[in-house]
Amino acid sequence: MNAENTVSAENTSTAAKTPVTVIGLGNMGAALAATLLENGHPTTVWNRSAAKAKPLVDRGARLAATPEEAVAASPLIIACVLDHDALHAVLDPVAASLTGKALVNLTSSSPEQADEAAAWAAPLGLGHLDGAIMTTPPGVGNPEMMFLYSGSAEVFEAHRTTLAVLGDPLYLGAEPGRASLYDVALLGLMWSTFTGWLHGTALVGADATKAADFTPVAIRWMTHAVAGFMAAYAPQVDAGRYPGDDATVDVQITAIGHLIHAAADRGVDNALPELLKATMERTSAAGHGSDSYASVIEVLRGGGRDSMRV
């Protein structure tokens, strides 16, 4: 029997919400289970250390004694354990009990591990959806926070209402590893942004400007200018054409020189801007000096458009 045809449809009645099993009660797993309870879903929990379940049990969760009991309790299983190996350690011994269930795997994993999990689930008759949580535990339940999903469209549609209580559910397509790929790409963006902001904060702080005074200006710049640049550059990246009608790479190389000079004069570490300048110079040397900054993608791809995975 096809797994996706056996997935239970979402019951949207406020009187009978879908029962859910949460496997794994670390900080994130506990936040997921608590949010489901708060929204009226009958929630069964299991954790290798049962003591972690007590606060949830006190609030109405049912504690399963074994993974097999946890799996049997609900049509929808949400897993949030330490890693890919831990997921298999819990579920492999109860594989025979998974037929007809839906598994939403929110365990942090690589795109390749998500692909492997989907291949493992298919012959079991288990509907599989991989997910990435784009918030910390306190953000679970906030409708502004994104939860990314990829894999079975039928599982996503059947349980969209339940998933929506955790955060805004965004479906990225049938390729199982897509959510994980977006996850690491967005984390890279976050870390780069954080580090750039901290470098700027250190720079203005050397002249006695407080971070609390600089940051609102930085946020306004990111929101109203930088976000606009990204939106304008995206179609250039997709087309592989980079008209330098706003500011060219060579102009940016000159501009970043001023940042490096100012930071050096104030004793601020210049590793980040030096790295950025070197990347711009490689882009210019590759023939994109008169193109827009979006042309840096050609260097980052490590060999041009022919190196893109399809």
C-alpha positions in Angstrom: 0.0 0.0 0.0 1.3 3.5 -0.9 2.3 5.3 2.3 0.9 8.6 1.2 -2.5 7.1 0.6 -2.6 5.8 4.1 -1.8 9.0 5.9 -4.7 10.1 8.1 -6.3 13.4 7.0 -6.1 16.4 9.3 -9.2 16.7 11.6 -9.8 20.4 11.7 -12.6 20.2 14.2 -11.9 22.1 17.4 -13.6 19.3 19.3 -11.3 16.5 18.0 -7.8 17.7 17.0 -5.3 15.3 15.6 -3.4 13.3 18.2 0.3 13.8 18.0 3.3 11.9 19.3 6.5 13.8 20.0 9.7 11.8 20.2 12.6 13.6 21.8 12.2 16.1 24.7 15.3 18.2 24.6 14.7 22.0 24.7 13.1 22.1 21.2 11.2 18.8 21.5 9.7 19.9 24.8 8.7 23.3 23.3 7.0 21.5 20.4 5.0 19.2 22.7 4.0 22.1 25.0 2.7 24.1 22.1 0.7 21.2 20.8 -0.8 20.7 24.2 -1.6 24.4 24.5 -3.5 24.2 21.2 -5.7 21.2 22.3 -3.9 18.3 20.6 -3.9 15.0 22.5 -0.1 14.7 22.9 1.9 11.6 23.6 5.6 12.0 24.5 8.6 9.7 24.7 12.2 10.5 25.7 15.1 8.2 26.5 15.2 9.9 29.9 11.6 9.8 31.1 12.2 12.4 33.8 12.2 15.1 31.1 8.6 14.4 30.4 7.3 15.2 33.9 6.5 18.9 33.2 4.6 17.9 30.1 2.7 15.1 31.8 1.7 17.5 34.6 0.1 19.6 31.8 -1.8 16.8 30.3 0.6 14.9 28.0 0.6 11.1 28.0 4.0 9.5 28.6 4.7 6.4 26.5 6.8 3.8 28.2 8.5 2.7 24.9 9.0 3.9 21.4 6.6 1.3 20.2 3.9 2.6 22.5 4.6 6.1 21.4 4.3 5.2 17.7 1.1 3.4 18.3 -0.6 6.3 20.1 -1.0 8.7 17.2 -1.3 9.0 13.4 1.2 11.8 13.4 4.7 11.4 14.8 7.0 14.4 15.2 10.6 13.5 15.9 13.1 15.9 17.3 16.1 14.0 18.6 19.8 14.6 18.8 20.8 13.6 15.2 20.2 11.3 12.3 21.7 8.3 14.1 19.6 8.8 17.2 16.5 8.9 15.0 17.3 5.5 13.5 18.2 4.1 16.9 14.7 5.0 18.1 12.6 4.1 15.1 14.4 1.2 13.4 13.4 -1.3 16.1 9.7 -0.3 15.7 9.7 0.0 11.9 7.0 -2.6 11.5 4.6 -0.4 13.5 5.1 2.6 11.3 3.0 1.6 8.3 0.2 4.1 7.6 1.6 6.7 10.0 3.0 10.1 9.1 6.5 11.1 10.3 7.5 14.7 10.4 11.2 14.7 11.1 12.4 17.9 12.8 15.7 16.4 13.8 18.6 18.6 12.5 20.2 16.8 9.6 22.0 17.3 6.3 20.1 17.3 2.9 21.7 13.9 2.2 20.5 12.5 5.5 17.0 13.7 4.7 17.1 11.9 1.4 18.2 8.8 3.1 15.4 9.0 5.7 12.8 9.4 2.9 14.2 6.3 1.1 14.1 4.4 4.4 10.5 5.4 5.0 9.1 4.5 1.6 9.1 0.7 1.8 7.7 0.8 5.3 4.5 2.5 4.1 5.4 5.5 6.2 4.6 9.0 5.0 7.7 11.2 5.5 8.1 14.9 5.7 11.4 16.5 6.6 11.5 19.9 8.4 13.7 22.7 9.6 12.8 24.9 12.6 13.9 28.5 11.9 13.6 29.7 15.5 14.8 28.9 19.0 12.5 27.1 21.5 10.9 30.3 22.8 9.8 31.1 19.3 7.8 27.9 18.8 4.1 28.8 18.5 4.8 32.3 17.1 3.0 32.5 13.8 5.7 34.8 12.5 8.4 32.1 12.9 9.0 29.9 9.9 9.0 26.1 9.9 10.3 24.7 6.5 9.1 21.4 5.1 9.9 19.2 2.2 9.0 15.7 1.1 5.5 14.2 1.0 3.0 16.8 -0.2 0.2 14.6 1.0 1.6 14.5 4.5 2.0 18.2 4.5 -1.5 18.9 3.3 -3.1 16.3 5.6 -1.4 17.9 8.7 -0.9 21.5 7.7 -3.4 22.7 10.4 -1.5 20.9 13.2 1.9 22.1 11.9 0.6 25.6 11.8 0.3 25.8 15.5 4.0 25.4 15.8 4.8 28.3 13.4 4.3 29.4 9.8 4.5 26.2 7.7 6.3 26.7 4.4 6.3 23.8 2.0 9.3 23.8 -0.3 8.6 20.9 -2.6 8.8 17.1 -2.9 12.6 16.8 -2.8 13.2 15.5 0.8 16.5 17.4 1.4 15.2 20.8 0.3 14.2 22.0 3.8 17.6 21.0 5.2 19.4 22.8 2.4 17.4 26.0 3.0 18.1 25.6 6.7 21.9 25.6 6.3 21.8 28.3 3.6 19.7 30.6 5.9 22.0 29.9 8.9 24.9 30.9 6.7 23.1 34.2 6.0 22.4 34.7 9.7 25.9 34.2 10.8 27.3 36.4 8.1 24.8 39.1 9.0 25.5 38.8 12.7 29.2 39.0 12.2 28.9 42.0 9.8 26.7 43.8 12.4 29.2 43.0 15.2 32.1 44.2 13.1 30.2 47.5 12.4 29.3 47.7 16.1 33.0 47.3 17.1 33.9 50.0 14.6 31.5 52.6 15.8 32.1 51.5 19.3 35.7 52.5 19.0 34.5 56.0 18.8 32.2 55.6 21.8 28.9 54.9 20.0 26.8 52.4 21.9 25.5 49.3 20.2 22.0 50.3 21.2 22.4 53.5 19.3 24.0 52.0 16.2 21.6 49.0 15.9 18.4 50.8 14.9 20.2 52.5 12.1 21.7 49.1 11.0 18.2 47.5 11.1 16.7 50.3 9.0 19.5 50.0 6.5 19.1 46.2 6.3 15.3 46.4 6.0 14.8 49.2 3.5 18.0 49.1 1.4 19.9 45.8 1.7 16.7 43.8 1.3 15.9 45.8 -1.8 19.3 45.0 -3.3 18.7 41.3 -2.7 15.3 41.4 -4.4 16.9 43.2 -7.4 19.9 40.9 -7.6 17.9 37.6 -7.5 16.7 37.7 -11.1 20.2 38.7 -12.2 21.6 35.6 -10.5 19.0 33.4 -12.1 19.6 34.9 -15.6 23.4 34.9 -15.2 23.5 38.6 -16.3 24.7 41.3 -14.0 24.1 44.9 -15.3 26.3 47.3 -13.3 23.7 50.1 -13.3 23.7 50.6 -9.5 27.2 50.0 -8.3 29.9 47.9 -9.9 32.2 45.4 -8.3 35.2 47.7 -8.9 33.3 50.6 -7.1 32.6 48.2 -4.2 36.3 47.3 -4.0 37.2 51.0 -3.6 34.5 51.5 -1.0 35.5 48.5 1.2 39.0 49.9 1.2 37.6 52.8 3.3 36.1 50.3 5.8 39.4 48.4 6.1 41.3 51.7 6.7 38.8 52.9 9.3 38.9 49.6 11.2 42.7 49.4 11.1 43.0 52.9 12.5 40.7 51.8 15.4 42.3 48.5 16.1 39.3 46.5 14.9 39.9 43.0 13.5 39.8 43.2 9.7 39.6 39.5 8.8 36.0 39.7 7.6 36.3 42.8 5.3 39.7 41.5 4.0 37.9 38.3 3.0 35.1 40.2 1.3 37.6 42.4 -0.5 39.6 39.4 -1.7 36.4 37.8 -3.0 35.5 41.0 -4.9 39.0 41.2 -6.4 38.7 37.6 -7.6 35.3 38.5 -9.2 36.9 41.5 -10.9 39.8 39.4 -12.1 37.3 37.0 -13.6 35.9 39.8 -15.8 33.1 41.1 -13.7 34.6 44.4 -12.5 32.0 46.4 -14.3 29.1 44.2 -13.3 26.9 44.4 -10.3 27.8 42.9 -6.9 25.5 40.0 -7.8 28.3 38.7 -10.1 30.2 37.6 -7.0 28.0 34.5 -7.3 30.2 33.3 -10.2 33.2 33.1 -7.9 31.2 31.5 -5.0 30.0 28.8 -7.3 33.5 27.6 -7.7 33.6 27.3 -11.5 30.6 29.1 -12.8 27.2 28.1 -13.7 28.3 24.7 -15.1 29.1 23.6 -11.6 25.5 24.0 -10.3 23.8 20.8 -9.2 20.7 19.9 -11.1 
